[in-house]
Amino acid sequence: MDNVSKVENQYGEDQIQVLEGLEPVRKRPGMYIGSTDERGLHHLVTEIVDNSIDEALAGYCDTIEVEINKDGSCTVTDNGRGIPTGIHKKEGKSAVELVLTKLHAGGKFGGGGYKVSGGLHGVGSSVVNALSEWFEVEVFQNGNHYKQTYNRGVPQRDLAIIGKADKTGTKITFMPDADIFETVTFDYDLIKSRLREHAFLNKGIKIIAKDHREGKEDVLHFEGGIREFVEQLNISRETVFPKPIYIEEQVDGGVVELCFQYNDSYNEVIHAYANNINTHEGGTHLDGFKKALTKVINDYGHKQKILKDTEKLSGEDVREGLTAIISVKLEEPQFEGQTKTKLGNSFMQGVVSKVVVEKFGEYLEENPKEARELIMKSVTAQRAREAARNAREMTRRKGVLETNSLPGKLADCSERDPKLCEIYIVEGDSAGGTAKQGRDRRFQAILPLRGKILNVEKARLNRILENAEIKAMATAFGAGIGAEFDISKLRYDKIICMTDADVDGAHIRILLLTFFYRYMRPLLEQGHVYSAMPPLYRVSKGKQEVYCYSDEERENAVKEMGGASKCEVQRYKGLGEMDKEQLWETTMNPSNRSLVQIQMKDAVEAEQIFTLLMGEDPVLRRQFIEENAKLVTDLDI
């Protein structure tokens, strides 16, 4: 909060500017919140919280509380200045009502209310109001407690004083409209992960998350800010530098805050933010960071004669094993890209680059031991990358990665429209054979895997490309691997992991998901990966039979058939124990089967889980398994 100077003039009704009304929101909600599915639902919470964060950025708020109430509604409370309650001279209504009933009415349109804000379009509160069955706003200001209620965006009465107050702030409670959203059930973990990001990015702010449905509460408070963010991401890694490198600079037009640290892994993890918004598609701030990092390391390596004059490390080489958080705050952010999460302000590239060149250059000069270790790590990465490039070229010449030379073990489908096709990744040749016999050849392809694939968390790309099972998958999918992965070339809309319902099967699924996450991440981000759910039991009595997917279902089936003595219970230890008809009917028939879509709801948490489960630290892995073993029925990242 000390990064941005306080606004000199007061935040009052005169700073509220009005551009248009609410009418379009309920007709076309997707235009304002992206979608009406679970993602859109949770965006409502984000919009309200962002307003409280903007108060924090302006220096007026240090505590935010977000509650999921027992009735399913959500409450967001902050101790900021409170939405202005005075009557707007031009509109003749309270500023509170204008903010909540007019699109583009707020303190973020040049009225002097905020210097820096996270709202993309400044439409947040009014859109949430329009898309809520009911909405209540309470403001604590001028010694008074104000309240106003709305139904689907329509005020039910004027803003009124309902009591006295010895504090300031805003409290908003809303119930999402079930007529608008596909689901109105909030996911506490999803909300908590976004709030955790806010707490990291705004050091010192306290965010309290509560779920009154299940009695959960988390206090998210990080005095170290993004330093702690990097440390948490690297918690199970061996690091090159003992402490993360932290840089914070006031610059013309905003603030640049960076923190990064190298570890012994082969992956780069960079999260970039602009005004607290996760810029998934990158942008000028990320470009400036990457270019400066490459320049500084090459310049230092040449100056110290660690690198030959003709040697030059690439950006990929110097970013191997890098964990970085980039957070910029600026007055007029311009967002681009398909999802409006790419920063477009051109000046920010030069600003970030200048800061990194100066500060990181100084660090390397002052820490020659760590600098040399980093450069040698980058040189090793360069050699491995060259080996991977050669391996890739070799496989191309042999036709291994070309779609017109599919792997011999693949039983492909006849349909050629990828949107209609699905591929089963099956554990073992035996189950693969049964699946090939039982499938619908028109749209279902089968690729059997022999044994467990390579743990890609512990290997560089050149070794990964040598693994037969990984080559078979990459070739079958047809979209490439790693930096060359192009999801537009994907040959199947659904990639279904079908493994035995035992520990080995679960391990194979984790290995597959780790590979997808590291080298084909768009598959997870865009929802193409599924886990098949084969039955655990078959309960039969004469010609009557029931397939059961849990112990509870088995017990209920046994009871319905008259007890254990009157029926037969078969436990399936593996897919190979089912014949082709049973496998089709229970696990592959689209009208009967159960598929679990593997969703990547939180990239930060996914990163930590994969590193923890598949990395080098057995103590942390054991602790995680002990804490979560009873909770997990299937993996949802």
N, C-alpha and C positions, 0 to 999 in steps of 0.2 A: 504493500500500500504506500510505502514511502517512495516508490519508484515514480509515481505520477503526482505532480503537484496538485494541491487542492484547488478547486474552482473558486475563484475570488468572489464572484457574485453569488447571491443566494439562489437556491433551487426553488422557484415558486411558480405560481400559475402563469406568469408572464413568459416563462421559458417553454411552455407547452405550445407546440405548433401543430395545426390540424391540416391534413391534406385530403382525406376522403373517408367515407363511411365503411360499415362492416358487411354490407350486403353480399359481396362475392364469396365470403369465406365458407359459409355452409354449403354453397353450391359446388364449389371446387376446392375442397380442403387440401387436396394434394399439392396445389400450387403454393400453399403457404407452409405446410409442414412436411412435404415430401411424399407422404403416403398415409393410409388410414389403417395400417397393420400395427404390429407391436412397436416397430420403430417410430412410427408417427405418434403413437400414444405416448411413448416416453419422451418424445420431443417436446410435448406440452410442459413436462416438468423442467426440462432444460431451459425453455423460454422464460419461465418465471424465475428460476434460480439465476439465470444470466442477468436479470435486472438487479438482483441483490448483489451479485458479483460486481456489477458496474458501480454500485454504491461503494463497494469495498475499494475498487480501483480509484475512485474519486477521494478516498480517504475518510469516508463517513460511516463505515460498517465493518465490524470485525467478527460478528457471529451470525451464522445462518443455520436454521433448523429446518429439516425436511422430514415430514412424517407421512407415512401411509396409514390412513385411519382404518378402523375396523370395518367401516361401511364401504371401503374401497376408494374413498376420496383421498386427495392429497393436499397437505398443508405446507406452505413455505413461509417462514417467518424470518425477518431480519431486524437488526437494530440500527438501520440507516436513518435517513432524515424523514422517511415516509413520503408517499406520493403526495404532491401538493394538494391541499384541500380547498384552497380559495376558489372563488368564482372567476372563471375566465371571462374577461371583459367582452371579447368579440362574440363568444359562443353563448354566454349567459348561463353556463352550466359549471358544475364543479370540475376542477382539473382532473380529479379522480375519475369521474364519469367519462370525460373526454378520452383519457388514456385507455379506458377499458371498453369504449364503444366505437372509437374511430380508428381506422387503419392509419398508420403513419402519424399518429398523435403521440407525442412524447418529448423528452428532453434531449433527443439525440439528432435533431435536424437543424442544427445551427442556432438554436435558441440559447445556448450557453449553459445548458443543464449538465452536460458531461463533456470532458475533453477526450476521454478514451472509453469506448464501450464495446461489449462483445456481441451485441445484437447485430445480426447481418442486415436486417431490413427495418428494425425498430418497430415491428408489428406484433411482438411477442404477446403481451398481456391481452390485447384486444382479440387476437386469434384464439388464445386459450379460452377466453370468455365465450366467444362465438361457438366454440366446439365443445362446450361443457353443458351438461344437463342443468346444473346449477353452479353458481359461482358467488363466493362471498369475499369481500375485501374489507379489511379492518386497518385503519391508519391511526397511529399514535403520534400526536403532533400538537404543539401549542397547548400542552396540558390537557388535551381532550382525547377521548377514544371515539373515533368515527367508524361507521359501518354502512355498507350498502350491499344489497343482494341483487342477483341477476338470474334469469332463466333463459338459457340458450342465447345469451348476449343481450337480452332485453332487460333494462333496469326495472325492478319491482317497486322501487320508491327512490326518493332523492337521498343523497348522502346525508346522514344524520349523526348528531352527537348522542352517544348512548351511555356516556360516563366520563370520568376523569382519568387521566393517565400521567404517570410520573416517568415516562420513558418516551423514546421516539422509535419509529420503525413502521414496517408494513407486514401484514399477515394476510395471505391469500389462501383460500380453501376452494377446491374445485372438484367436481365429479364429471369425468369424461362422459360424453354423450354416446350411449350404446347404439343410437341410430346412425352415428357417423363411423364409429370404430369397429373393426372386426373383433377386437378384444378390448375390454376395459379393465383387465386385471394387471396391476403394476407388478413388475419384477424387481424386488428389492435389491438383489445383487447387481442388476444392470444399473439401477439408479445409484447405488453405492459406488460403483466403479467410476461413474462420471463425476460424482462428487469428490472422490479421491483425487482425480485429476485436477479439479479446481483447487483443492487444498494444497497440492504440490506446487501448482503454478502461481499461487498467491500466498507466499510464505507468511506465516503468522495468523492467517484467518482460521477460525474454528468453524467447522461444519459438522453439525450433529445430524446423523441419519437414524430414523426410527421406523420400525415396522410394528404397529400395534396389533396386527393380525396374528403375529407369531412371537411377540415380545422381544424383538431384536433391537439392539441399539449399538451404534458405532460412532465414536468421536474421531473425526479426521482433522488432524492439526499437525502441521509440519513446519517448525521454526526454520529448518534448513531448506525448505522449498525444494527446488529441482535438484539440489545436491542429494537430498534424501531419496528423490525419485531415481536418480542414477544408481545410488548405492543399493536400493531395493532391487532394481533390475539386474544388478551384478552380484546379488547376494550369494549365489552358488557357483561363482566363477573365480578363478585365479586372475588377479588384475596385474597389468603391467606397471601402472603408477599406483603408489600406495593410497593416494587420495584423488578423488575426481578433480579435474581442472574446471574451475568456476570463473566465469567472466560476466560482469554486469556493467553496462555503460549507458549513460544518458546520451542520446544522440539527437540531432535535429529531427523533430517530428516524432519522437517516441523513445522507447527503451529497448535495448538488446540485452537479453539474459541467456547465457549458454552454460551448459555443464556437460562434460564428456569424460569418458574413461575407457581405456582399452583393456580387454580381457583375453584369455587364452582360447576363445572359441574361434570359429571360422565364419561367423555370421555378423552382419552389421545390423544394429537396431537403432534407428533414429526416429524420434517423435518430434514433429515440428508444430508449433502453435502460433497463432496470431490473435491477439486480444482474447486469449483463453479458448479459442476455437481450434479444434484439432484439424490441421490442414493436411488431410490424408493424401491429397494429390500433390503436396509439396508447394512449390512456388519460389518466389525470388529470395526469400530469407534462407531457404534450404539450399538453393543454388549457390548463393554467396558463401555459405558455410562450407560446402563441399569443395568449391574451387579454391578457397583460401587454405583449407586443410592440406590439399594436394600440393599447393605452391609452397607452403611453409616447410613441409617435410622434405620435399625435393631440394629446396634452397639450402636447408640446413645440411642435408646429406652431401651435397656438392661442396659446400663451404668447408665441412669437416673432412672431406676426402673419403667419406664412407661409401659414397656412390661415385662411380667413374663419370667423367664429363659426358660420356655418351649414354649413360644410364638414365632412365626416367621412369619413375613409378607412376602408375595410373591411379585414378580415383578409387577404383575397386581394390587395388593393392593396399592403399593407405587406410582404407576403411574396414579391412578385415578385423573382426574382433572389437569393433567400435560400438560403444553404447553412448548415445547422445540425446540430450533434450535441448531444443531450440525454442525459445519463447520470446516473441517480439510483441510490443504494444505500441500502437500508432493511432493517430487521431482520425485518419480517413482511410480505413482499410478497403481495398478493392479485391473482391473475390471472384475467381473465375473457375473454369472447369465444369465437368458434367454435374458434379454435386455441390458446386459453389464452395469447395473447400481447398482451393488453390490460391495462394496469395499472389496478387498481380502488381502491387506497387513496385515499380521498377527501381526506385531509389534505394529500396531495402536491400537489394543484392549488393550494391557497393558499400552500404553502411555495415552490413554484417561482415562482409569480406575484409574490410579495413580493420574492424575490431579484432577479428580472429588472427589476421596477419600480425598485428602489433602484439597482442597479448599472448598468443600461443608461441609466437617467435621468441618472446622474452622467456617463456617457460622452458623451452628447449635449451636456450643458452644457459639458463641457470641450473638445469638438471641434465648434464651431459650423459650420465649413466643411463637414465630412463630414455633419453633421446636416441642413443645408439641402439638400445634394445628394441625400441619402436621401429627404427629404420630397418634393422635386421629382420624383424617380424614381417615387415612389408615386403622386403626382398624375397623372403621365403614364400610369401603369398603370391608374389609375381611369378616365381618359378612354378609353383603349383598350378597357377592359372594358365600358364603357358602349356604345361603338361595336359591340363584339362582341354585346352583349345586343340591341341594335337590329337587327343583321344576323340574329341568330338568330330574333328575332320576325318579321322580314320574310320569312325563308325558311319559317317555320312558316305564316304567312298564305298563302304561295304553295303550301303543301303539300310543300315540298322535303324536309323532314326527317320527314315523316309516313310510316308504313309502308304506308298505303293509297294512297300516290302514289309508286310506285317509279320509279327512273330509267329512261328510255327505253332506254338501252343495255344494261340488265340483262336477261339471258335467265334467268328464274327457274325453279325446279323445281316439280313438282306436289305433292310431299310437304309437309305442313304441320307435322310434328313436328320441331322444331329439332334434336333429338338425332340424327336420321337424315339431316340435310341438310348439304351442304358447298358452299362457293362458291369458284370459281377466280378469282383476280385475275390477269388475263392481259395481257401486254405487247402493245399494238397491236391495231388493228382486224382486221388480216389473221389473226393467230394466234387472235384472239377468234372470228372467223368459223369457222375450222376447229374450234375447241374446241366451239362451239355445235352444229356438225354431228355431232361425234364423241362427245359426252357421253351419259350416261344421264339423260334428261330427268326421270326420276322423282325423283332425289335430288341431282342436280348442277346448280348454277346457275353462270352465266358472267358476269363483269363485265369487259369490256375497258377498259383505261386508255390514253388517248392521250398518249404522251410521258411524261416524268418528272413525278411530283407535286412539289408545293412542298416545299422543305426547311424543315420546321416548327421546326427548331432555331434558325432565324434570323428567325422571324416571330411576331408576336402573334396571339392567337386571332381577332381581327376580320378580319385578312388571310387567315388560314387558312380561315375560313368562306366566303370569297369564291372559293376555289379549286374549280373544277368537279369535278375528279377526287376530291377529298376529300369534297365534298358527296355525290357519287354513292356512295362507299363507306359514309359515315355513314348515308345513307338506306337503302341495301341491307341493312346489318347490323341496322338498326332499334333500336339500343341507345343512341343519343345520342352525345355527344362531350364530352370534358373533364370538368368537375365534375359534369355531368348524366349521365355514362355509367352505364348500368344493365345489367349483364351478364345479368340475368334476362330481359331482352327480346331477347336475341341470337337472330337468326333462323337461324343456321347453327352447327353444332357445330365444323366444321372450316373455317378460312379458309386457303386454299392459294395461296401466291404462285407463279405459274408464269411465269417469265421466260426469255429466251434465256440459254444457257450462255456468256455473254461478259461483258466488262467493263461494258457498258451495262446488261445484265441484272442483274449484281451490284449496280450502283449503284441501280437501281430497287428491288431488294430491301431495300437499306440504308435508302433513303428511306421505304419502306413500314414497315419495322420501327421507324424513328425516330418516325414518326407514331403507330404503335400504342403504343410505349413512353410517349410523352408524353401522349397524349390518350385511349388505350383500354388502359391498362396491364393491367387484369385479363385481357385476351385472352392476354397473354404469361404472366402469373402462373399462370393456370389451364390452360395448355397447349392453347389453341385455334388457335394459328398454326403453319402448316407451310410448308415449301418443297418444291415439286415437283422431281423429278430427271429431266429429259428426257435421252435418250441423246445421246452425243456422236458416235457412229459407227454405221453399219449395214454389216456385213460380210456379203457374199452370194456364193454359188457355186451357180449353177443355181437350183433351188427352195429351197435351204438358205439361211437368213439368221439372223444373230445381231445383236442390238442391244448395243452396248458403252457403258459409262458412264465409262470411263477409258482412258488410253493403254495401260495394262497389259492390260486386258480385250481391247482391239483387237488387240494383239500376239499374245495367246494364241489368239484366234479365227483370225487369219491363219495361224498355225502349224498349227492343227487342220485348216484347209481346204487345206493343202498348200503354203502360201507365197504371197507377194504377187502372183506372176505368174498364179496360178490362181484368184484371187478378186477381187471388186470391193469397194473401201472407199469409202463415202460419208460425208463429214463434214457433220454438221448444224450450220450456222452460226446457225440460228434455228428457232423453233417453226414458222414459216410454211413451212419446207421439207418438213414432213411432211404427208401427207394425213390425212383424218379417221380412217381405220382405224389408221394408224400411231400417231397421237397418242393414240388411245384405248388401243391395245394396250400402248404403252410407258410412258405417263405418267398416264393417267386411270383405267384399269381397276383397281379395288381389289385384284383377285387377282394382278395382275402388277406394279403400279407400286411405286416406292420414294418414300416421303415422309420428310422430315427434320423432326421436331418441333423448333420453336424454343423452347428452354427458357431461362428466366431463373433460373439457379442462384445468381447472386450479384448482388443489386441494386446494391451499391456499385460493383462492377466494370462492370456494365452502364451505370451512370450515366457513368462515366469514359470508356468506349468510345464511347458515342453523342456525348458532348461533344467528344471528340477527333476522331472521324471526320467529324462534321457541323458542328463549330464553326468558329471564326474563325482558329485557329492552324495555318497550313500547315506550319510547321517540325515541330511535334509529330506532325501527321498523316503527313507523309512519313517520319518516323523510325519510327512505328508500322508503316506499310506495309512498309518495308524490313526490319524485324525479324521480321514475321509472314507475309510473302507466301508463303514456302515451306512454312509450316505449315498454311495454311488450305485446306481442301477445301470447307467450307461454314461459315457463321457460326453459332456456338453461344454465345449470350449468357448 
